[in-house]
Amino acid sequence: MADDDGGTPPDARLEELAAGWAIGALSPAELEELLARLRRDDGAAAAATVWRHLTTTADLRAQLSPALSDSVRLRLGRGGGVAEAIRRRIGPARPGLAPVVDGGKPLPRRWGQVLTLTGFGLIALLAWWWWRPAGGAAVARVVALEGTATLSGEALAPGSALDPRSLVLPAGARLELAWPGGGGATLLGPAMAVAQGDGLSLHAGAARCRGPLRLGLPDRVVELPAQARAAVAVRDALSTLGCAAGAFTVDGRQLAPGQASAGGEPFPWRTFTGGPPAGAAAWQAELRIAWRPGGSVHLELAEGLALECIPGRIAVLRQGLRTELEPGGAPLAPLALRLDLHANRLRVAAAGQQALDAHIAQPLIRLEAHGAEAALNGSTGPLSPEGEGR
């Protein structure tokens, strides 16, 4: 198959996959499909298509780093392989926009030199996945597995060796990993990750980890020392971490046991009933309602934003506007609402339907129930403080 410059009509499906990967919008199944295309005999032409989409995508760091740069940060810190070849070609990393003056002739203005280190790193990772043979050097091992999990499409089992390829867990799966250095991690599906020689790149999902282990996340890299235990969750390229034992540093701030961080000041990490603690930047909760005829529940979420529930109907009240949702089922059947706050984004779902997705400046939780029994229970941080939440 010739590339686009050779005159062959473009492969519509490959174009769609390449564009989706360039903006970080591929599902796990689509990502596996794209990787399979790159490994085929005509992978060079497919790689050219992917490269073209990357070079025409504005702001590579903002759009692509959520999907893969956590792996790149871990990989470029060590020598060897494709990553080392890329580093030799572009030279050592330099500060952002600082000029480089060497007193000699100016360097040729090649288009590759205007890409950020992240851009090159992404291509290095793509090349690694493309050229490396299946079943390469093991970096970690499967200790236990509940449900199913795949490594680049290959089914895993207890005792399986992991190399740095795409690791995918469906919902409900639970995978325990161990590293030769003593570190370990338990992934909770749905999740996407890549095992590295000294740590774990977690693209999406949740995990419980013990040090020594390096965590590559879409928005940060965290070093877990020996004896430290942490829980981490990644969603929409944003991570939340909780410290269960020991201590470690997140974004320059020390995280002690019982504390969590969502990218700002640490906040208490604990379960709650009645409402989340003040200042918690990330929490999830479930509102359970048991109805009596004529009952109603009013849940104020923020200034000018509230939910009003009556048997068989949920209304979102926002700045004087009213939007209604019918959750289905018998009107007097118990109702459960899922609430999730992260980085000032609040989501509410009922019976599998999204009732609310809004950015709020400051949450305000106030619950009033009439003719109904209502309880709001949840936890701050990525998982329950005991680390057993799923």
For each residue, the residues with C-beta under 8 A, 3 or more apart:
1: 8 11 42 45 46
2: 5 6 7 8 45
3: 6 8 44 45 48 49
4: 8 10 48 49 52
5: 2
6: 2 3
7: 2
8: 1 2 3 4
9:
10: 4 14 15 49
11: 1 14 15 46 49
12: 15 16
13: 16 17
14: 10 11 17 18 37 46 49
15: 10 11 12 18 19 49 53
16: 12 13 19 20
17: 13 14 20 21 26 30 33 34 37
18: 14 15 21 22 34 49 50 52 53
19: 15 16 22 23 53
20: 16 17 23 25 26 30
21: 17 18 24 25 26 31 34 50 53 67
22: 18 19 50 53 54 57 63 64
23: 19 20 57 63 64
24: 21 63 64 66 67 237
25: 20 21
26: 17 20 21 30 31 34 67
27: 30 31
28: 31 32 168 190 192
29: 32 33
30: 17 20 26 27 33 34
31: 21 26 27 28 34 35 166 192
32: 28 29 35 36 152 153 166 168
33: 17 29 30 36 37
34: 17 18 21 26 30 31 37 38 50
35: 31 32 38 39 129 130 152 166
36: 32 33 39 40 153
37: 14 17 33 34 40 43 46
38: 34 35 43 46 47 50 126 129 130
39: 35 36 43 130
40: 36 37 43 46
41:
42: 1 45 46
43: 37 38 39 40 46 47 130
44: 3 47 48
45: 1 2 3 42 48 49
46: 1 11 14 37 38 40 42 43 49 50
47: 38 43 44 50 51 126 127 130
48: 3 4 44 45 51 52
49: 3 4 10 11 14 15 18 45 46 52 53
50: 18 21 22 34 38 46 47 53 54 126
51: 47 48 54 55 123
52: 4 18 48 49 55 56
53: 15 18 19 21 22 49 50 56 57
54: 22 50 51 57 60 64 119 122 123
55: 51 52 111 115
56: 52 53
57: 22 23 53 54 60 63 64
58: 63
59: 62 63
60: 54 57 63 64 65 115 116 118 119 122
61: 64 65 69 116 118 119
62: 59 65
63: 22 23 24 57 58 59 60 66
64: 22 23 24 54 57 60 61 67 68 69 118 119 122
65: 60 61 62 68 69 70 118 218 237
66: 24 63 69 203 218 219 236 237
67: 21 24 26 64 203 218 237
68: 64 65 71 72 122 125 203
69: 61 64 65 66 72 73 118 121 122 218
70: 65 73 74 201 202 203 216 217 218 221
71: 68 74 75 125 164 194 196 201 216
72: 68 69 75 76 83 118 121 122 124 125
73: 69 70 76 77 121 216 221
74: 70 71 77 78 196 198 199 201 214 216 221
75: 71 72 78 83 121 124 125 128 164 196
76: 72 73 83 87 117 121 124
77: 73 74
78: 74 75 83 197 198
79: 83 84 87
80: 83 84
81: 84 85 128
82: 85 86 124 127 128 131
83: 72 75 76 78 79 80 86 87 121 124 125 128
84: 79 80 81 87 88
85: 81 82 88 89 124
86: 82 83 89 90 120 121 123 124
87: 76 79 83 84 90 91 92
88: 84 85 91
89: 85 86
90: 86 87 112 113 117 120
91: 87 88 94
92: 87
93: 117
94: 91 98 100
95: 98
96:
97:
98: 94 95
99:
100: 94 107
101:
102:
103:
104:
105:
106: 109
107: 100 113
108:
109: 106 113
110: 113
111: 55 114 115
112: 90 115 120
113: 90 107 109 110
114: 111
115: 55 60 111 112 119 120
116: 60 61 119 120
117: 76 90 93 120 121
118: 60 61 64 65 69 72 121 122
119: 54 60 61 64 115 116 122 123
120: 86 90 112 115 116 117 123 124
121: 69 72 73 75 76 83 86 117 118 124 125
122: 54 60 64 68 69 72 118 119 125 126
123: 51 54 86 119 120 126 127
124: 72 75 76 82 83 85 86 120 121 127 128
125: 68 71 72 75 83 121 122 128 129
126: 38 47 50 122 123 129 130
127: 47 82 123 124 130 131
128: 75 81 82 83 124 125 131 132 164
129: 35 38 125 126 132 152 165 166
130: 35 38 39 43 47 126 127
131: 82 127 128
132: 128 129 136 163 164 165
133: 136
134: 152 154 165
135: 161 163
136: 132 133 163 164
137: 163
138: 141 161 162 163
139: 162 163 164 179 195 196 197
140: 161 162 177 178 179 180 195
141: 138 159 160 161 162 177 178
142: 145 149 156 157 158 159 160 161 162 175 176 177
143: 158 176 177 178 184
144: 158 174 175 176
145: 142 148 149 156 157 158 173 174 175 176
146: 173 174 175
147: 169 170 172 173 174 189
148: 145 155 156 169 170 173
149: 142 145 155 156 167 168 169 170 173 175 187 189
150: 153 154 155 156 167 168
151: 154 156 160 162 163 165 166 167
152: 32 35 129 134 165 166
153: 32 36 150
154: 134 150 151
155: 148 149 150
156: 142 145 148 149 150 151 160 162 175
157: 142 145 160
158: 142 143 144 145
159: 141 142
160: 141 142 151 156 157
161: 135 138 140 141 142
162: 138 139 140 141 142 151 156 165 167 177 195
163: 132 135 136 137 138 139 151 195
164: 71 75 128 132 136 139 194 195 196 197
165: 129 132 134 151 152 162 194
166: 31 32 35 129 151 152 192 194
167: 149 150 151 162 175 187 191 192 193 194 195
168: 28 32 149 150 191 192
169: 147 148 149 173 174 175 187 188 189 190 191 192 205
170: 147 148 149 173 189 190
171: 189 190
172: 147 189
173: 145 146 147 148 149 169 170 187 188 189 190 191
174: 144 145 146 147 169 186 187 188 189 390
175: 142 144 145 146 149 156 167 169 186 187 189
176: 142 143 144 145 184 185 186 187
177: 140 141 142 143 162 184 185 186 187 195 200
178: 140 141 143 183 184
179: 139 140 182 183 184 198 199 213
180: 140
181: 198 212
182: 179 212 226
183: 178 179 198 199 209 210 211 212 213 224
184: 143 176 177 178 179 209 210 213
185: 176 177 200 207 208 209 210 213
186: 174 175 176 177 207 208 209
187: 149 167 169 173 174 175 176 177 191 193 202 205 206 207
188: 169 173 174 191 205 206 207 208 390
189: 147 149 169 170 171 172 173 174 175 205
190: 28 169 170 171 173 204 205
191: 167 168 169 173 187 188 202 204 205 206 207
192: 28 31 166 167 168 169 202 203 204 205
193: 167 187 200 201 202 203 205 207
194: 71 164 165 166 167 200 201 203
195: 139 140 162 163 164 167 177 200 201
196: 71 74 75 139 164 199 200 201 214 216
197: 78 139 164
198: 74 78 179 181 183 212 213 214
199: 74 179 183 196 213 214 215 216
200: 177 185 193 194 195 196 207 209 213 214 215 216
201: 70 71 74 193 194 195 196 216 217
202: 70 187 191 192 193 205 207 215 216 217 232 234 239
203: 66 67 68 70 192 193 194 218 234
204: 190 191 192 234 235
205: 169 187 188 189 190 191 192 193 202 233 234
206: 187 188 191 231 232 233 234 382 383
207: 185 186 187 188 191 193 200 202 231 232 233
208: 185 186 188 229 230 231 232 244 383 387
209: 183 184 185 186 200 213 215 224 229 230 231 232
210: 183 184 185 213 224 228 229 230
211: 183 223 224 225 226 227 228 229 230 246 248
212: 181 182 183 198 224 225 226
213: 179 183 184 185 198 199 200 209 210 224
214: 74 196 198 199 200 221 222 223 224
215: 199 200 202 209 221 222 223 224 230 232
216: 70 71 73 74 196 199 200 201 202 221
217: 70 201 202 220 221 222 232 234 239
218: 65 66 67 69 70 203 234 237 238 239
219: 66 237 238 239 263
220: 217 239 250 251 263
221: 70 73 74 214 215 216 217
222: 214 215 217 230 232 241 248 249 250
223: 211 214 215 248 249
224: 183 209 210 211 212 213 214 215 228 229 230 246 248
225: 211 212 228 246 248
226: 182 211 212
227: 211 245 246
228: 210 211 224 225 243 245 246 247 248
229: 208 209 210 211 224 243 244 245 246 387
230: 208 209 210 211 215 222 224 241 242 243 244 248
231: 206 207 208 209 241 242 244 381 382 383 387
232: 202 206 207 208 209 215 217 222 239 240 241 242 382
233: 205 206 207 239 240 382 383
234: 202 203 204 205 206 217 218 237 238 239
235: 204 238 342
236: 66 342 345
237: 24 65 66 67 218 219 234
238: 218 219 234 235 262 263 342 343
239: 202 217 218 219 220 232 233 234 262 263
240: 232 233 260 261 262 282 342 381 382
241: 222 230 231 232 250 255 260 261 381 382
242: 230 231 232 255 259 260 261 269 381 382 383 385
243: 228 229 230 246 247 248 255 256 257 258 259 260 269
244: 208 229 230 231 257 385 387
245: 227 228 229 257
246: 211 224 225 227 228 229 243 257
247: 228 243 254 255 256 257
248: 211 222 223 224 225 228 230 243 254 255
249: 222 223 252 253 254 255
250: 220 222 241 253 255 261 266
251: 220 261 263
252: 249
253: 249 250 261 265 266
254: 247 248 249
255: 241 242 243 247 248 249 250 259 260 261 266
256: 243 247 259 266
257: 243 244 245 246 247
258: 243 268 269 270 385
259: 242 243 255 256 266 267 268 269
260: 240 241 242 243 255 266 267 268 269 280 282 380 381 382
261: 240 241 242 250 251 253 255 264 265 266 267 281
262: 238 239 240 267 281 282 342 343
263: 219 220 238 239 251 281 343
264: 261 281
265: 253 261 279 281
266: 250 253 255 256 259 260 261
267: 259 260 261 262 277 279 280 281 282 380
268: 258 259 260 277 279 280 380
269: 242 243 258 259 260 379 380 381 385
270: 258 277 379 380 381 385
271: 377 378 379 384 385
272: 275 276 277 283 285 377 378 379 380
273: 375 376 377
274: 367 375 376
275: 272 365 366 367 376
276: 272 280 283 285 341 363 365 378 380
277: 267 268 270 272 280 380
278:
279: 265 267 268
280: 260 267 268 276 277 283 341 380
281: 261 262 263 264 265 267 341 342 343
282: 240 260 262 267 341 342 343 380 381 382
283: 272 276 280 340 341 378 379 380 381
284: 338 339 340 341 378 379
285: 272 276 338 339 340 376 377 378 379
286: 336 337 338 339 376 377 378
287: 297 299 336 337 339 367 374 375 376
288: 334 335 336 374 375 377
289: 295 297 309 334 335 336 337 369 372 373 374
290: 334 372 373 374
291: 295 311 331 332 333 334 335 371 372
292: 295 332 371 372
293: 311 332 371
294: 371
295: 289 291 292 310 311 369 370 371 372
296: 308 309 310 369 370 371 372
297: 287 289 307 308 309 310 367 368 369 370 372 374
298: 306 307 308 309 367 368 369
299: 287 306 307 308 309 365 366 367 368 376
300: 305 306 364 365 366 367
301: 305 306 307 346 348 356 360 363 364 365
302: 305 346 360 361 362 363 364
303: 361 362 364
304: 318 319 320
305: 300 301 302 316 317 318 319 358 360
306: 298 299 300 301 316 317
307: 297 298 299 301 314 315 316 317 337 348 355 356
308: 296 297 298 299 314 315 317
309: 289 296 297 298 299 313 314 315 335 337
310: 295 296 297 313
311: 291 293 295 331 332
312: 326 327 330 331 332
313: 309 310 324 325 326 327
314: 307 308 309 324 325 326 327 335 337 350 355
315: 307 308 309 322 323 324 325
316: 305 306 307 322 323 324 325 348 355 356
317: 305 306 307 308 320 321 322
318: 304 305 321 323 358
319: 304 305
320: 304 317
321: 317 318
322: 315 316 317
323: 315 316 318
324: 313 314 315 316
325: 313 314 315 316 350 353 355
326: 312 313 314
327: 312 313 314 335 350 351 353
328: 351
329: 333 351
330: 312 333
331: 291 311 312
332: 291 292 293 311 312
333: 291 329 330
334: 288 289 290 291
335: 288 289 291 309 314 327 350 351
336: 286 287 288 289 350 351
337: 286 287 289 307 309 314 348 349 350 355
338: 284 285 286 347 348 349 350
339: 284 285 286 287 346 347 348 376 378
340: 283 284 285 346 347 348
341: 276 280 281 282 283 284 344 345 346 347 363
342: 235 236 238 240 262 281 282 345
343: 238 262 263 281 282
344: 341 359 360 361
345: 236 341 342 357 358 359 360
346: 301 302 339 340 341 356 357 358 359 360 363
347: 338 339 340 341 354 356 357
348: 301 307 316 337 338 339 340 354 355 356 357
349: 337 338 352 353 354 355
350: 314 325 327 335 336 337 338 353 355
351: 327 328 329 335 336
352: 349
353: 325 327 349 350
354: 347 348 349 357
355: 307 314 316 325 337 348 349 350
356: 301 307 316 346 347 348
357: 345 346 347 348 354
358: 305 318 345 346
359: 344 345 346
360: 301 302 305 344 345 346 363
361: 302 303 344
362: 302 303
363: 276 301 302 341 346 360
364: 300 301 302 303
365: 275 276 299 300 301 376
366: 275 299 300
367: 274 275 287 297 298 299 300 374 376
368: 297 298 299
369: 289 295 296 297 298 372 373 374
370: 295 296 297
371: 291 292 293 294 295 296
372: 289 290 291 292 295 296 297 369
373: 289 290 369
374: 287 288 289 290 297 367 369
375: 273 274 287 288
376: 273 274 275 285 286 287 299 339 365 367
377: 271 272 273 285 286 288
378: 271 272 276 283 284 285 286 339
379: 269 270 271 272 283 284 285 383 384 385 389
380: 260 267 268 269 270 272 276 277 280 282 283
381: 231 240 241 242 260 269 270 282 283 385
382: 206 231 232 233 240 241 242 260 282
383: 206 208 231 233 242 379 387 388 389 390
384: 271 379 387 388 389
385: 242 244 258 269 270 271 379 381
386: 389
387: 208 229 231 244 383 384
388: 383 384
389: 379 383 384 386
390: 174 188 383
